[in-house]
Amino acid sequence: MGQARAHLLASLWAFYLILAISMVTGDLTNDLDILWGNSKVFYDNSGKQTISLTLDRWTTSAFRSKSTYLFSRIDMDIKLVAGDSAGTVTTLYVSGQGMNRLLILVDDKLIRQIKNNLMYSVPYPTYQPMRVYGSIWNADDWATMGGRVKTDWSQAPFTAYFRNYRAIACPPQQSSPLCGQSSGNWFNQELDVTRKQQLQEVDANYKIYDYCTDTKRFKDNLPKECTIN
C-alpha cells in the first residue's frame, strides 16, 4: 500500500496559562525506543532514517516514544505492508488524551474525532501524559471479515516502515495539566468548516463499521457517547 502521513492531535480548552511548547524532530534513536520484535533503524534510499517493524508467525514488533506528552500533534510517514496483507495490523497511536477532543488525520485529512464527554459520565482520560506507540501484529481472528479470511503466512515476513517522526507537544508539568493561552494555537481551536466536511465525507464514503449502530454487539445498551454525539 502507499505511504500515508498520519497525524494525531489532542486539542485543549482555552485556559489562562502559558506553558512551554516543544518541538521534537531529528534522530529517531533519540526520540523512539524499540520495544520488542524484529525492529530495525536504517537509512532508506532517499537518505532518511527509517524504522522497520516486521511480523512473522511467531513475532510481532513495536516501538514507542522516549518522551511523554501532555497534549501534542504527532506526524509520521507510514508505509504499510505491501501485497497481500490480510490479517496484519499496522498502527500508530497515542496512549493518552486531550482535554477537549482527539483528532486522527491521514494525509492531513480528518478521519475521526473523539470528543471529551466526561460531563456525561463517559470515561475520558484527562490529566495523564501520553506516549506514542507504533506496532505491527496479527488480527486474522477478527479483523478480516470476522476472522473468515486468514493471514497467508507464506507471504511472511510482513514489514511496515515509519519515518519523519515529528512531535509538537506540551510537556507534562507537575504544577498544572494546562498548556497554552492563545486561541490561535492549534490545540485551542474548534473544528472549522473544512474539517467538518472531511469527517462527513469519510463517514459517507469510507466508513465500514460504526459501533454506535452495532445493536447485535450492544443490544439495547449502546455506549453513552453514541447518543450524545
DRENLOFI-980519 format. One record per residue (C-alpha): residue in three letters; x, y, z. Coordinates in steps of 0.1 Angstrom, whole numbers, plus 5000, padded with zeros to 4 digits. Each point is the difference from the previous one (the first is absolute). Layout:
DRENLOFI-980519
<r><residu>ALA</residu><X>X</X><Y>Y</Y><Z>Z</Z></r>
...
***
This chain:
DRENLOFI-980519
<r><residu>MET</residu><X>5000</X><Y>5000</Y><Z>5000</Z></r>
<r><residu>GLY</residu><X>5011</X><Y>5036</Y><Z>4995</Z></r>
<r><residu>GLN</residu><X>5016</X><Y>5023</Y><Z>5025</Z></r>
<r><residu>ALA</residu><X>4978</X><Y>5021</Y><Z>5022</Z></r>
<r><residu>ARG</residu><X>5006</X><Y>5029</Y><Z>5023</Z></r>
<r><residu>ALA</residu><X>4984</X><Y>4993</Y><Z>5034</Z></r>
<r><residu>HIS</residu><X>4991</X><Y>5027</Y><Z>5025</Z></r>
<r><residu>LEU</residu><X>4987</X><Y>4996</Y><Z>5035</Z></r>
<r><residu>LEU</residu><X>4988</X><Y>5032</Y><Z>5016</Z></r>
<r><residu>ALA</residu><X>4989</X><Y>5007</Y><Z>5035</Z></r>
<r><residu>SER</residu><X>4981</X><Y>5033</Y><Z>5004</Z></r>
<r><residu>LEU</residu><X>4995</X><Y>5019</Y><Z>5032</Z></r>
<r><residu>TRP</residu><X>4975</X><Y>5024</Y><Z>5016</Z></r>
<r><residu>ALA</residu><X>5013</X><Y>5036</Y><Z>5000</Z></r>
<r><residu>PHE</residu><X>5016</X><Y>5007</Y><Z>5034</Z></r>
<r><residu>TYR</residu><X>5018</X><Y>5030</Y><Z>5014</Z></r>
<r><residu>LEU</residu><X>5035</X><Y>4985</Y><Z>5005</Z></r>
<r><residu>ILE</residu><X>5030</X><Y>5002</Y><Z>4977</Z></r>
<r><residu>LEU</residu><X>5022</X><Y>4969</Y><Z>5002</Z></r>
<r><residu>ALA</residu><X>5028</X><Y>4988</Y><Z>4978</Z></r>
<r><residu>ILE</residu><X>4993</X><Y>4984</Y><Z>4967</Z></r>
<r><residu>SER</residu><X>5028</X><Y>4978</Y><Z>4986</Z></r>
<r><residu>MET</residu><X>5007</X><Y>4986</Y><Z>4965</Z></r>
<r><residu>VAL</residu><X>5017</X><Y>4966</Y><Z>4997</Z></r>
<r><residu>THR</residu><X>5015</X><Y>4990</Y><Z>4967</Z></r>
<r><residu>GLY</residu><X>5033</X><Y>4985</Y><Z>4988</Z></r>
<r><residu>ASP</residu><X>5018</X><Y>4967</Y><Z>5008</Z></r>
<r><residu>LEU</residu><X>4975</X><Y>4973</Y><Z>5005</Z></r>
<r><residu>THR</residu><X>5022</X><Y>4982</Y><Z>5025</Z></r>
<r><residu>ASN</residu><X>4999</X><Y>5031</Y><Z>5022</Z></r>
<r><residu>ASP</residu><X>4962</X><Y>5002</Y><Z>4998</Z></r>
<r><residu>LEU</residu><X>4988</X><Y>4964</Y><Z>4999</Z></r>
<r><residu>ASP</residu><X>5007</X><Y>4967</Y><Z>5018</Z></r>
<r><residu>ILE</residu><X>4997</X><Y>4966</Y><Z>4984</Z></r>
<r><residu>LEU</residu><X>4978</X><Y>4979</Y><Z>5024</Z></r>
<r><residu>TRP</residu><X>5002</X><Y>4965</Y><Z>4985</Z></r>
<r><residu>GLY</residu><X>5000</X><Y>4978</Y><Z>4969</Z></r>
<r><residu>ASN</residu><X>5019</X><Y>5003</Y><Z>4968</Z></r>
<r><residu>SER</residu><X>5003</X><Y>5038</Y><Z>4998</Z></r>
<r><residu>LYS</residu><X>5028</X><Y>5019</Y><Z>4983</Z></r>
<r><residu>VAL</residu><X>5011</X><Y>5036</Y><Z>4995</Z></r>
<r><residu>PHE</residu><X>5018</X><Y>5007</Y><Z>4967</Z></r>
<r><residu>TYR</residu><X>5003</X><Y>5026</Y><Z>4972</Z></r>
<r><residu>ASP</residu><X>4978</X><Y>4995</Y><Z>4970</Z></r>
<r><residu>ASN</residu><X>5009</X><Y>5007</Y><Z>4964</Z></r>
<r><residu>SER</residu><X>4991</X><Y>5037</Y><Z>5004</Z></r>
<r><residu>GLY</residu><X>5024</X><Y>5003</Y><Z>5030</Z></r>
<r><residu>LYS</residu><X>4973</X><Y>5003</Y><Z>5026</Z></r>
<r><residu>GLN</residu><X>5002</X><Y>4981</Y><Z>5032</Z></r>
<r><residu>THR</residu><X>4973</X><Y>4973</Y><Z>5002</Z></r>
<r><residu>ILE</residu><X>4986</X><Y>4975</Y><Z>5024</Z></r>
<r><residu>SER</residu><X>4988</X><Y>4966</Y><Z>4986</Z></r>
<r><residu>LEU</residu><X>4976</X><Y>4978</Y><Z>5020</Z></r>
<r><residu>THR</residu><X>4998</X><Y>4964</Y><Z>4989</Z></r>
<r><residu>LEU</residu><X>4973</X><Y>4974</Y><Z>5007</Z></r>
<r><residu>ASP</residu><X>5003</X><Y>4962</Y><Z>4996</Z></r>
<r><residu>ARG</residu><X>4981</X><Y>4970</Y><Z>5013</Z></r>
<r><residu>TRP</residu><X>5018</X><Y>5002</Y><Z>5034</Z></r>
<r><residu>THR</residu><X>5010</X><Y>5036</Y><Z>5005</Z></r>
<r><residu>THR</residu><X>4984</X><Y>5035</Y><Z>5001</Z></r>
<r><residu>SER</residu><X>5019</X><Y>5033</Y><Z>5001</Z></r>
<r><residu>ALA</residu><X>4995</X><Y>5033</Y><Z>5017</Z></r>
<r><residu>PHE</residu><X>5016</X><Y>5034</Y><Z>5010</Z></r>
<r><residu>ARG</residu><X>4990</X><Y>5029</Y><Z>5022</Z></r>
<r><residu>SER</residu><X>5011</X><Y>5036</Y><Z>5006</Z></r>
<r><residu>LYS</residu><X>5026</X><Y>5006</Y><Z>5026</Z></r>
<r><residu>SER</residu><X>4982</X><Y>5032</Y><Z>5011</Z></r>
<r><residu>THR</residu><X>4965</X><Y>5003</Y><Z>5014</Z></r>
<r><residu>TYR</residu><X>4978</X><Y>5029</Y><Z>4989</Z></r>
<r><residu>LEU</residu><X>4970</X><Y>5015</Y><Z>5017</Z></r>
<r><residu>PHE</residu><X>4985</X><Y>5014</Y><Z>4968</Z></r>
<r><residu>SER</residu><X>5016</X><Y>4996</Y><Z>4966</Z></r>
<r><residu>ARG</residu><X>4998</X><Y>4999</Y><Z>4962</Z></r>
<r><residu>ILE</residu><X>5019</X><Y>4969</Y><Z>4988</Z></r>
<r><residu>ASP</residu><X>5010</X><Y>4997</Y><Z>4963</Z></r>
<r><residu>MET</residu><X>5016</X><Y>4969</Y><Z>4984</Z></r>
<r><residu>ASP</residu><X>5003</X><Y>4985</Y><Z>4966</Z></r>
<r><residu>ILE</residu><X>4988</X><Y>4964</Y><Z>4998</Z></r>
<r><residu>LYS</residu><X>5004</X><Y>4975</Y><Z>4972</Z></r>
<r><residu>LEU</residu><X>4976</X><Y>4971</Y><Z>5006</Z></r>
<r><residu>VAL</residu><X>5007</X><Y>4963</Y><Z>4993</Z></r>
<r><residu>ALA</residu><X>5001</X><Y>4994</Y><Z>4962</Z></r>
<r><residu>GLY</residu><X>4981</X><Y>4974</Y><Z>4981</Z></r>
<r><residu>ASP</residu><X>4976</X><Y>4975</Y><Z>5017</Z></r>
<r><residu>SER</residu><X>4999</X><Y>5015</Y><Z>5035</Z></r>
<r><residu>ALA</residu><X>4968</X><Y>4984</Y><Z>5012</Z></r>
<r><residu>GLY</residu><X>4999</X><Y>4995</Y><Z>5037</Z></r>
<r><residu>THR</residu><X>5030</X><Y>5023</Y><Z>5007</Z></r>
<r><residu>VAL</residu><X>4994</X><Y>5032</Y><Z>5020</Z></r>
<r><residu>THR</residu><X>5025</X><Y>5029</Y><Z>4999</Z></r>
<r><residu>THR</residu><X>4993</X><Y>5027</Y><Z>5026</Z></r>
<r><residu>LEU</residu><X>5012</X><Y>5034</Y><Z>5011</Z></r>
<r><residu>TYR</residu><X>4981</X><Y>5012</Y><Z>5031</Z></r>
<r><residu>VAL</residu><X>5003</X><Y>5020</Y><Z>5032</Z></r>
<r><residu>SER</residu><X>4994</X><Y>4986</Y><Z>5034</Z></r>
<r><residu>GLY</residu><X>4986</X><Y>5031</Y><Z>5016</Z></r>
<r><residu>GLN</residu><X>4976</X><Y>5028</Y><Z>4995</Z></r>
<r><residu>GLY</residu><X>4989</X><Y>5036</Y><Z>4991</Z></r>
<r><residu>MET</residu><X>4979</X><Y>5022</Y><Z>5022</Z></r>
<r><residu>ASN</residu><X>4974</X><Y>5007</Y><Z>4974</Z></r>
<r><residu>ARG</residu><X>5003</X><Y>4975</Y><Z>4971</Z></r>
<r><residu>LEU</residu><X>5023</X><Y>4976</Y><Z>4982</Z></r>
<r><residu>LEU</residu><X>5003</X><Y>5004</Y><Z>4963</Z></r>
<r><residu>ILE</residu><X>5015</X><Y>4974</Y><Z>4976</Z></r>
<r><residu>LEU</residu><X>5011</X><Y>5010</Y><Z>4965</Z></r>
<r><residu>VAL</residu><X>5015</X><Y>4982</Y><Z>4970</Z></r>
<r><residu>ASP</residu><X>5017</X><Y>5021</Y><Z>4974</Z></r>
<r><residu>ASP</residu><X>4987</X><Y>5031</Y><Z>5019</Z></r>
<r><residu>LYS</residu><X>4964</X><Y>4988</Y><Z>4995</Z></r>
<r><residu>LEU</residu><X>4980</X><Y>4997</Y><Z>5032</Z></r>
<r><residu>ILE</residu><X>4985</X><Y>4964</Y><Z>5003</Z></r>
<r><residu>ARG</residu><X>4989</X><Y>4999</Y><Z>5036</Z></r>
<r><residu>GLN</residu><X>4991</X><Y>5022</Y><Z>5029</Z></r>
<r><residu>ILE</residu><X>4998</X><Y>4987</Y><Z>5036</Z></r>
<r><residu>LYS</residu><X>4983</X><Y>5025</Y><Z>5023</Z></r>
<r><residu>ASN</residu><X>5004</X><Y>5005</Y><Z>5037</Z></r>
<r><residu>ASN</residu><X>4966</X><Y>4991</Y><Z>5015</Z></r>
<r><residu>LEU</residu><X>5012</X><Y>4997</Y><Z>5035</Z></r>
<r><residu>MET</residu><X>4972</X><Y>5023</Y><Z>5012</Z></r>
<r><residu>TYR</residu><X>4975</X><Y>4973</Y><Z>4988</Z></r>
<r><residu>SER</residu><X>5019</X><Y>4973</Y><Z>5020</Z></r>
<r><residu>VAL</residu><X>5017</X><Y>4986</Y><Z>4969</Z></r>
<r><residu>PRO</residu><X>5035</X><Y>4989</Y><Z>5011</Z></r>
<r><residu>TYR</residu><X>5027</X><Y>5022</Y><Z>4986</Z></r>
<r><residu>PRO</residu><X>5037</X><Y>5003</Y><Z>5012</Z></r>
<r><residu>THR</residu><X>5007</X><Y>5037</Y><Z>5006</Z></r>
<r><residu>TYR</residu><X>5032</X><Y>5006</Y><Z>5019</Z></r>
<r><residu>GLN</residu><X>5024</X><Y>4971</Y><Z>4993</Z></r>
<r><residu>PRO</residu><X>5030</X><Y>5006</Y><Z>4977</Z></r>
<r><residu>MET</residu><X>5001</X><Y>4978</Y><Z>4969</Z></r>
<r><residu>ARG</residu><X>5025</X><Y>4982</Y><Z>4978</Z></r>
<r><residu>VAL</residu><X>5000</X><Y>4992</Y><Z>4963</Z></r>
<r><residu>TYR</residu><X>5000</X><Y>4963</Y><Z>4990</Z></r>
<r><residu>GLY</residu><X>5005</X><Y>4983</Y><Z>4967</Z></r>
<r><residu>SER</residu><X>4994</X><Y>4963</Y><Z>4994</Z></r>
<r><residu>ILE</residu><X>4993</X><Y>4971</Y><Z>4976</Z></r>
<r><residu>TRP</residu><X>4980</X><Y>4969</Y><Z>5010</Z></r>
<r><residu>ASN</residu><X>4977</X><Y>4973</Y><Z>4988</Z></r>
<r><residu>ALA</residu><X>4962</X><Y>5004</Y><Z>5004</Z></r>
<r><residu>ASP</residu><X>4986</X><Y>4974</Y><Z>4976</Z></r>
<r><residu>ASP</residu><X>4979</X><Y>4985</Y><Z>5027</Z></r>
<r><residu>TRP</residu><X>4976</X><Y>5030</Y><Z>4998</Z></r>
<r><residu>ALA</residu><X>5012</X><Y>5028</Y><Z>4976</Z></r>
<r><residu>THR</residu><X>4995</X><Y>4984</Y><Z>4967</Z></r>
<r><residu>MET</residu><X>4963</X><Y>4994</Y><Z>4994</Z></r>
<r><residu>GLY</residu><X>4996</X><Y>4989</Y><Z>5036</Z></r>
<r><residu>GLY</residu><X>5030</X><Y>4976</Y><Z>4997</Z></r>
<r><residu>ARG</residu><X>4988</X><Y>4982</Y><Z>4969</Z></r>
<r><residu>VAL</residu><X>5030</X><Y>5011</Y><Z>4979</Z></r>
<r><residu>LYS</residu><X>5032</X><Y>4988</Y><Z>5015</Z></r>
<r><residu>THR</residu><X>5036</X><Y>5014</Y><Z>4997</Z></r>
<r><residu>ASP</residu><X>5020</X><Y>4983</Y><Z>4973</Z></r>
<r><residu>TRP</residu><X>5031</X><Y>4993</Y><Z>5019</Z></r>
<r><residu>SER</residu><X>5018</X><Y>4988</Y><Z>4969</Z></r>
<r><residu>GLN</residu><X>5003</X><Y>5038</Y><Z>4992</Z></r>
<r><residu>ALA</residu><X>5018</X><Y>5007</Y><Z>5033</Z></r>
<r><residu>PRO</residu><X>5019</X><Y>5018</Y><Z>5013</Z></r>
<r><residu>PHE</residu><X>4977</X><Y>5030</Y><Z>4997</Z></r>
<r><residu>THR</residu><X>5018</X><Y>5034</Y><Z>5004</Z></r>
<r><residu>ALA</residu><X>4987</X><Y>5035</Y><Z>5006</Z></r>
<r><residu>TYR</residu><X>5022</X><Y>5031</Y><Z>5000</Z></r>
<r><residu>PHE</residu><X>4998</X><Y>5033</Y><Z>5021</Z></r>
<r><residu>ARG</residu><X>5021</X><Y>5032</Y><Z>4995</Z></r>
<r><residu>ASN</residu><X>4999</X><Y>5038</Y><Z>5005</Z></r>
<r><residu>TYR</residu><X>4989</X><Y>4999</Y><Z>5036</Z></r>
<r><residu>ARG</residu><X>4990</X><Y>5034</Y><Z>5012</Z></r>
<r><residu>ALA</residu><X>4983</X><Y>5011</Y><Z>5032</Z></r>
<r><residu>ILE</residu><X>4987</X><Y>5034</Y><Z>5008</Z></r>
<r><residu>ALA</residu><X>4991</X><Y>4996</Y><Z>5037</Z></r>
<r><residu>CYS</residu><X>4993</X><Y>5014</Y><Z>5034</Z></r>
<r><residu>PRO</residu><X>5022</X><Y>4981</Y><Z>5024</Z></r>
<r><residu>PRO</residu><X>4986</X><Y>4989</Y><Z>5033</Z></r>
<r><residu>GLN</residu><X>5000</X><Y>5026</Y><Z>5028</Z></r>
<r><residu>GLN</residu><X>4999</X><Y>4989</Y><Z>5037</Z></r>
<r><residu>SER</residu><X>4982</X><Y>5032</Y><Z>5010</Z></r>
<r><residu>SER</residu><X>4972</X><Y>4999</Y><Z>4974</Z></r>
<r><residu>PRO</residu><X>4986</X><Y>4979</Y><Z>4971</Z></r>
<r><residu>LEU</residu><X>4992</X><Y>5031</Y><Z>4980</Z></r>
<r><residu>CYS</residu><X>5019</X><Y>5013</Y><Z>4969</Z></r>
<r><residu>GLY</residu><X>4997</X><Y>5032</Y><Z>4981</Z></r>
<r><residu>GLN</residu><X>4979</X><Y>5031</Y><Z>4999</Z></r>
<r><residu>SER</residu><X>4997</X><Y>5013</Y><Z>4965</Z></r>
<r><residu>SER</residu><X>4968</X><Y>4991</Y><Z>4981</Z></r>
<r><residu>GLY</residu><X>5023</X><Y>4999</Y><Z>4969</Z></r>
<r><residu>ASN</residu><X>5018</X><Y>4970</Y><Z>5012</Z></r>
<r><residu>TRP</residu><X>4989</X><Y>4968</Y><Z>4981</Z></r>
<r><residu>PHE</residu><X>4992</X><Y>4982</Y><Z>5033</Z></r>
<r><residu>ASN</residu><X>4974</X><Y>5027</Y><Z>5010</Z></r>
<r><residu>GLN</residu><X>4981</X><Y>5001</Y><Z>4967</Z></r>
<r><residu>GLU</residu><X>4966</X><Y>4986</Y><Z>4992</Z></r>
<r><residu>LEU</residu><X>4994</X><Y>4980</Y><Z>4968</Z></r>
<r><residu>ASP</residu><X>4997</X><Y>5023</Y><Z>4970</Z></r>
<r><residu>VAL</residu><X>4976</X><Y>4994</Y><Z>4971</Z></r>
<r><residu>THR</residu><X>5027</X><Y>4981</Y><Z>4980</Z></r>
<r><residu>ARG</residu><X>5007</X><Y>4975</Y><Z>5028</Z></r>
<r><residu>LYS</residu><X>4963</X><Y>4995</Y><Z>5005</Z></r>
<r><residu>GLN</residu><X>4995</X><Y>4993</Y><Z>4963</Z></r>
<r><residu>GLN</residu><X>5029</X><Y>4975</Y><Z>5001</Z></r>
<r><residu>LEU</residu><X>4984</X><Y>4981</Y><Z>5028</Z></r>
<r><residu>GLN</residu><X>4966</X><Y>4999</Y><Z>4981</Z></r>
<r><residu>GLU</residu><X>5017</X><Y>4988</Y><Z>4969</Z></r>
<r><residu>VAL</residu><X>5018</X><Y>4972</Y><Z>5018</Z></r>
<r><residu>ASP</residu><X>4968</X><Y>4989</Y><Z>5018</Z></r>
<r><residu>ALA</residu><X>4981</X><Y>5000</Y><Z>4967</Z></r>
<r><residu>ASN</residu><X>5026</X><Y>4983</Y><Z>4977</Z></r>
<r><residu>TYR</residu><X>5026</X><Y>4980</Y><Z>5021</Z></r>
<r><residu>LYS</residu><X>4985</X><Y>4989</Y><Z>5033</Z></r>
<r><residu>ILE</residu><X>4993</X><Y>4963</Y><Z>5000</Z></r>
<r><residu>TYR</residu><X>4992</X><Y>4995</Y><Z>5037</Z></r>
<r><residu>ASP</residu><X>4984</X><Y>5022</Y><Z>5027</Z></r>
<r><residu>TYR</residu><X>4997</X><Y>4986</Y><Z>5034</Z></r>
<r><residu>CYS</residu><X>4973</X><Y>5025</Y><Z>5008</Z></r>
<r><residu>THR</residu><X>4977</X><Y>4980</Y><Z>4976</Z></r>
<r><residu>ASP</residu><X>5011</X><Y>4966</Y><Z>5011</Z></r>
<r><residu>THR</residu><X>4969</X><Y>4989</Y><Z>5018</Z></r>
<r><residu>LYS</residu><X>5010</X><Y>4963</Y><Z>4998</Z></r>
<r><residu>ARG</residu><X>5031</X><Y>5008</Y><Z>5021</Z></r>
<r><residu>PHE</residu><X>4985</X><Y>5024</Y><Z>5024</Z></r>
<r><residu>LYS</residu><X>4963</X><Y>4990</Y><Z>4997</Z></r>
<r><residu>ASP</residu><X>4980</X><Y>5028</Y><Z>5018</Z></r>
<r><residu>ASN</residu><X>5030</X><Y>5014</Y><Z>5019</Z></r>
<r><residu>LEU</residu><X>5020</X><Y>5021</Y><Z>4975</Z></r>
<r><residu>PRO</residu><X>5029</X><Y>5020</Y><Z>5014</Z></r>
<r><residu>LYS</residu><X>4990</X><Y>5034</Y><Z>5013</Z></r>
<r><residu>GLU</residu><X>5020</X><Y>5020</Y><Z>4975</Z></r>
<r><residu>CYS</residu><X>4979</X><Y>4985</Y><Z>4972</Z></r>
<r><residu>THR</residu><X>4969</X><Y>5020</Y><Z>5011</Z></r>
<r><residu>ILE</residu><X>5020</X><Y>5031</Y><Z>5011</Z></r>
<r><residu>ASN</residu><X>5018</X><Y>5005</Y><Z>4968</Z></r>
***
